[in-house]
Amino acid sequence: MANKKTRYKPVVLSIAGYDPSSGAGITADIKTIGAHGCYGISCITALTVQSTRGVLRVDPIEGRIITETLEELAVDFDIAAVKIGMLGSAEVARAVAAFLKRHQPSQVVLDPILKSSFGAELISKDGIELLKSRLLAQATVITPNIAEAAALSGMEVNNREEMERAALRLQQMGANNVIITGGHLNSPTDLILLRGQTAAVMEGGKIVTSSTHGTGCAYSTSLACGLAKGKSIFNAATAAKRFVEAALHGPAGVGTGVGPIL
């Protein structure tokens, strides 16, 4: 009997924290990767104690374990894209930066997560400095929200003009391509600034829901999946925005706090 035809799935690596409620982080990324028809692999950067009600504790993983995990995955899989989320500490950020330098994956999406939606700190101050000095330049595209763009650039970011100025500043700091997501604005607007091009804007509609946990994770992971499939950054970003909007219209409806979108 003839062998069944093998169906190729692009492999997407998620480097992120573990949210036991599956609203964000590794488990949410794996759900998103599966929804895009890709195959997800992962490296956990930190363990957390959290639920839809908030984040109670964050414990970063040792850098040595991060390095060993990533090296083993790189040997075994042909990785089409890497998504980087929560890092937790400078030690973890250093291990991830060293991995990227050694292997130079073709597509890297960096979601520079600094705080949870509940306000909990998700990376140390020295970790933020290392993220700015080493990881920005190693990413194909970075996807900060307006608060993260403000914190990284040191600028006010409250409207479209300020988003563009912050994106330019982030490029001056080493970032290649920048997408600032503006879902928290009254008129949701994302700004895309590709290296050497004029800034473009993606408008969206305000969606009223209490289930918004994991929007940034879903967006950046969806973007990584699009890049893994060979889409341009702009087309992958457009598809990622549609994916998140669809998820917001039909969330899982679980938990007693801020529910997950998937």
C-alpha positions as CSV (number, residue, x, y, z in Angstrom):
1,M,0.0,0.0,0.0
2,A,1.4,3.4,-0.9
3,N,2.5,5.7,1.9
4,K,0.1,8.5,2.8
5,K,1.3,11.9,1.5
6,T,2.9,13.9,4.3
7,R,1.3,17.3,4.8
8,Y,3.9,19.9,5.4
9,K,3.2,22.3,8.3
10,P,5.5,25.3,8.8
11,V,7.1,25.1,12.3
12,V,6.7,28.1,14.5
13,L,8.7,28.4,17.7
14,S,7.2,30.3,20.6
15,I,9.6,31.6,23.3
16,A,7.3,32.9,26.0
17,G,6.0,32.5,29.6
18,Y,3.6,29.9,30.9
19,D,0.1,31.1,31.7
20,P,-1.7,28.3,33.5
21,S,-5.1,29.8,32.5
22,S,-4.1,29.6,28.8
23,G,-5.2,33.1,28.1
24,A,-1.7,34.3,27.1
25,G,1.8,33.0,26.8
26,I,2.9,29.6,25.5
27,T,-0.4,27.8,25.6
28,A,-2.3,30.6,23.9
29,D,0.5,30.7,21.3
30,I,0.2,27.0,20.6
31,K,-3.6,27.4,20.1
32,T,-3.0,30.3,17.7
33,I,-0.3,28.4,15.8
34,G,-2.7,25.4,15.4
35,A,-5.5,27.6,14.2
36,H,-3.2,28.8,11.4
37,G,-2.3,25.3,10.2
38,C,1.2,25.5,11.5
39,Y,3.1,23.2,13.9
40,G,4.0,24.8,17.2
41,I,7.0,24.1,19.4
42,S,7.9,26.1,22.5
43,C,10.5,27.2,25.1
44,I,9.1,28.4,28.4
45,T,10.8,31.4,29.7
46,A,9.0,31.8,33.1
47,L,6.4,30.0,35.2
48,T,3.6,32.2,36.5
49,V,0.9,31.8,39.1
50,Q,-2.1,33.5,37.4
51,S,-5.7,33.1,36.3
52,T,-8.2,35.4,34.6
53,R,-8.3,37.3,37.9
54,G,-4.6,38.4,37.8
55,V,-0.9,37.5,38.0
56,L,0.2,36.5,41.5
57,R,3.8,35.3,40.9
58,V,6.5,35.2,38.2
59,D,9.5,32.8,38.3
60,P,11.9,33.1,35.3
61,I,13.6,29.9,34.1
62,E,17.4,29.5,34.4
63,G,19.2,30.8,31.3
64,R,21.0,27.4,31.0
65,I,17.8,25.6,30.6
66,I,16.6,28.1,28.0
67,T,19.8,27.6,26.0
68,E,19.6,23.8,26.1
69,T,16.0,23.8,25.1
70,L,16.4,26.1,22.2
71,E,19.5,24.3,20.9
72,E,17.8,20.9,21.1
73,L,14.8,22.3,19.2
74,A,17.0,23.9,16.5
75,V,18.7,20.6,15.9
76,D,15.5,18.7,15.5
77,F,13.2,21.1,13.6
78,D,13.4,23.3,10.5
79,I,12.0,26.4,12.2
80,A,10.2,28.7,9.8
81,A,9.5,31.5,12.3
82,V,10.2,32.5,15.9
83,K,7.8,34.4,18.1
84,I,9.3,35.9,21.3
85,G,7.0,37.1,24.1
86,M,7.5,37.4,27.8
87,L,11.2,37.0,28.9
88,G,11.1,37.7,32.6
89,S,14.7,38.4,33.3
90,A,18.0,39.7,31.8
91,E,19.4,36.1,32.1
92,V,16.6,34.8,29.9
93,A,16.9,37.7,27.4
94,R,20.6,37.1,27.2
95,A,20.1,33.4,26.4
96,V,17.5,34.1,23.8
97,A,19.7,36.8,22.2
98,A,22.7,34.4,22.0
99,F,20.5,31.8,20.4
100,L,19.3,34.2,17.7
101,K,22.9,35.3,17.0
102,R,24.0,31.7,16.6
103,H,21.2,30.5,14.4
104,Q,19.9,33.7,12.7
105,P,16.4,32.5,12.0
106,S,14.9,34.1,8.9
107,Q,11.7,35.4,10.6
108,V,11.6,36.7,14.2
109,V,8.6,38.4,15.7
110,L,9.4,40.2,19.0
111,D,6.4,41.1,21.2
112,P,8.2,43.2,23.9
113,I,6.0,42.3,26.8
114,L,6.8,44.5,29.8
115,K,3.7,44.2,32.0
116,S,0.7,42.0,32.1
117,S,-2.8,43.5,31.4
118,F,-3.2,43.5,35.2
119,G,-0.1,45.7,35.7
120,A,2.3,43.0,36.9
121,E,5.9,43.4,35.9
122,L,6.9,40.7,33.5
123,I,10.5,41.5,32.9
124,S,13.2,43.0,35.2
125,K,14.7,46.5,34.5
126,D,18.0,45.1,33.4
127,G,16.1,42.7,31.2
128,I,14.4,45.7,29.5
129,E,17.8,47.3,28.8
130,L,19.1,44.0,27.3
131,L,16.0,43.7,25.2
132,K,16.6,47.2,23.8
133,S,20.4,46.8,23.3
134,R,20.3,43.3,21.7
135,L,16.9,41.9,20.8
136,L,15.4,44.9,18.9
137,A,18.0,44.6,16.2
138,Q,17.7,40.8,15.9
139,A,14.0,40.8,15.2
140,T,12.4,40.9,11.8
141,V,9.5,42.9,13.3
142,I,8.6,44.1,16.7
143,T,5.0,44.5,17.9
144,P,4.7,46.7,21.0
145,N,1.4,48.1,22.1
146,I,1.2,51.9,22.7
147,A,2.2,51.5,26.4
148,E,5.2,49.3,25.4
149,A,6.2,51.7,22.6
150,A,6.2,54.6,25.0
151,A,8.3,52.8,27.6
152,L,10.8,51.6,25.1
153,S,11.1,54.8,23.2
154,G,10.9,57.1,26.1
155,M,8.2,59.1,24.3
156,E,4.5,59.9,24.8
157,V,2.3,57.7,22.6
158,N,-1.3,58.6,22.6
159,N,-2.3,59.1,18.9
160,R,-1.3,58.3,15.3
161,E,1.3,61.1,15.1
162,E,3.0,60.0,18.3
163,M,2.9,56.4,17.2
164,E,4.8,57.3,14.1
165,R,7.4,59.3,16.0
166,A,7.9,56.4,18.5
167,A,8.2,53.9,15.7
168,L,10.9,56.1,14.1
169,R,12.7,56.3,17.4
170,L,12.6,52.5,17.8
171,Q,14.1,52.1,14.4
172,Q,16.9,54.6,15.4
173,M,17.4,52.3,18.4
174,G,18.0,49.3,16.1
175,A,14.6,47.9,15.3
176,N,14.1,46.9,11.7
177,N,10.3,46.9,11.2
178,V,7.9,48.2,13.7
179,I,4.2,47.6,14.2
180,I,2.6,49.5,17.1
181,T,-0.8,48.1,18.0
182,G,-3.3,50.6,19.1
183,G,-6.2,48.4,20.3
184,H,-6.4,50.5,23.5
185,L,-7.1,53.7,21.6
186,N,-10.7,55.0,21.3
187,S,-10.4,54.4,17.6
188,P,-8.3,51.2,17.3
189,T,-5.4,51.9,14.9
190,D,-2.2,50.0,14.2
191,L,0.8,51.7,12.7
192,I,3.2,49.8,10.5
193,L,6.6,51.3,9.8
194,L,8.8,49.1,7.5
195,R,12.4,50.0,7.0
196,G,12.9,52.5,4.3
197,Q,9.1,53.0,3.7
198,T,6.4,55.5,4.6
199,A,4.3,54.6,7.7
200,A,1.0,52.9,7.0
201,V,-2.1,52.7,9.2
202,M,-4.5,49.9,9.7
203,E,-7.9,51.0,11.1
204,G,-10.1,48.8,13.2
205,G,-13.4,49.0,14.9
206,K,-13.9,49.1,18.7
207,I,-15.1,45.8,20.0
208,V,-16.8,45.8,23.4
209,T,-16.0,42.7,25.4
210,S,-14.7,41.7,28.8
211,S,-12.6,38.9,27.2
212,T,-9.4,40.7,26.0
213,H,-6.7,38.6,27.7
214,G,-4.0,37.5,25.2
215,T,-4.8,39.9,22.4
216,G,-1.1,40.8,22.0
217,C,0.1,37.2,22.1
218,A,-2.5,36.2,19.5
219,Y,-1.6,39.1,17.2
220,S,2.2,38.5,17.3
221,T,1.8,34.8,17.0
222,S,-0.6,35.1,14.1
223,L,1.9,37.5,12.5
224,A,4.7,34.9,12.9
225,C,2.5,32.2,11.3
226,G,1.9,34.5,8.3
227,L,5.6,35.1,7.9
228,A,6.3,31.4,8.3
229,K,3.9,30.8,5.3
230,G,5.8,33.3,3.2
231,K,3.5,36.3,3.5
232,S,4.9,39.8,3.5
233,I,5.0,41.7,6.8
234,F,2.2,43.9,5.7
235,N,0.0,41.1,4.5
236,A,0.8,39.0,7.6
237,A,-0.1,42.0,9.8
238,T,-3.4,42.5,8.0
239,A,-4.3,38.9,8.5
240,A,-3.2,39.0,12.1
241,K,-5.5,41.9,12.8
242,R,-8.4,40.1,11.2
243,F,-7.7,37.0,13.3
244,V,-7.7,38.9,16.6
245,E,-10.9,40.9,15.7
246,A,-12.7,37.6,14.9
247,A,-11.5,36.1,18.2
248,L,-12.7,39.2,20.1
249,H,-16.2,38.7,18.5
250,G,-16.4,35.1,19.8
251,P,-14.2,34.6,22.9
252,A,-14.1,31.4,24.9
253,G,-16.3,32.8,27.7
254,V,-14.4,31.2,30.6
255,G,-13.1,32.4,33.9
256,T,-14.4,34.9,36.4
257,G,-12.0,37.8,35.5
258,V,-10.7,39.2,32.3
259,G,-11.4,36.2,30.0
260,P,-9.2,34.9,27.2
261,I,-10.0,35.7,23.5
262,L,-9.2,32.1,22.4
